[in-house]
Structure formats: structure tokens, C-alpha cells
Amino acid sequence: MAAYVIVEVDISDPEKYNAYKELTPATVLAFGGRFVLRGQPVTVLEGEWNHERLVMLKFPTKEKAEAWFNSEGYQHAKSVREGAAKANFLLIES
């Protein structure tokens, strides 16, 4: 069963966040994942949205998504992101 990681992001240091964005794709690919969307701005059609950026990743399974998130490669990328952005990560099986 496919799994999606949805990330809400608020960026405080764009230059540092760009370094994180450069590191992340290889870590996602290593676990069979791909970016479904990686963008801004978000257009609100109904309700409220208070984040700058929305990212969605698709993985073959929940286990692959969790392995990616906990991997050494992604943890390094995540450490680069520290202080550059606040993010909420959600994992959803489809």
C-alpha cells in the first residue's frame, strides 16, 4: 500500500533552507520515493492555510517512508534544515 508524507513548512532562512532542498531528493530516491509536489504558494480554496510551503512525497510503503525519515542521509539533511524552517510531517497510507 502506497504511503504519502505531507509536509507543511514555514521558512525563516531561505538560503539555509535551499541547502536542505539540495540534499533531500537523493535521500527520497534511495527509498523508492518521489516528490508529488514541492511548491509554493498555496492557494486556499476554503478554510485557512497559514504555512509558506507544502511538500508531498510518495513512497511504495509506509515502512519505506519511515525508513527514509529515519535514515542517516535524511537525518543529515534535517540537521541542515534546523534553524532555517519549522515543519510538520504527516504520514498517510493510501
N, C-alpha and C positions, 0 to 999 in steps of 0.2 A: 504494500500500500504506500503510495507517494506521501511525502511529508513536505510541508512548507514552513519556512522560517520567515516571519514578518518582523520587520524592524522599524520602529519609529525613532527618528534621530533629530536632535537639536544640536547644531554645530556652534561652538564658541571660538574655535581656532581653525579657520578654513585651511590654512597651509599645513598644519599638522594632520588634519583630517584627510587631506589629499594624499599624504604619505600612507595612511591607513588604507585608503581606497586602492592604492597601487599594490599593496601586499595581499589583499583579501582574495582576488579572483583565483589565484593559483591554489589557495587553500581549499576553496569551494570545489574546484575542478578535481582535486585529488580524492574527494569523497563522492564523486559522481554527481555533484550538484551543479546547478546553473542559476544565473540570475534571470528571474522572470521580469522584474522591473527594478530600476535603480534610478529613482528620479526625484525631481522637484521641479516646479512647485506642484502641490496637490490642490486640485480644485474641489472644494466642498460642495456637494450637491444637496445634502441635507445634514442637519446636526452641526457639530463643532469639530474642528481639527486644529490642534494647537502645536503641531510639530513642523519642522522645516523640511523634512525629507522622509520618504518612505522607500523601503527596500524589501523585495520579496525574493526568496531563494527557493528552489525546488530541489529536493533530494529523492532518490529512489525509495528510501525507507526512513522511518523515524530514527532507527538505530544509526544510519549513515549521517543523518543530520546531527544527532547528539555526538557522534564520534568526531565530526568536523568541528563542532563548537568546542569540544574538549581537547582537540588536537594541539600538539606543540606548535605547529605552524600558525593556527588561528590564535592561540593564546599570545604568541609573539605579536601578531598584528593588533590584537586587542590592547596589548600594553602600549603600543604606539598611539592608539586612539585615546588613551587615558588623558584627561585634561583638555582634549580637543572637542569632545562631544558627549552628550548624555544620550543613552539609547535604551530602549525597551525591546527585548527579544521575545517573540512568541513562537511556539512550535505547535503546528496543527497537522494532524493526519487527514488525508483525503480518502 
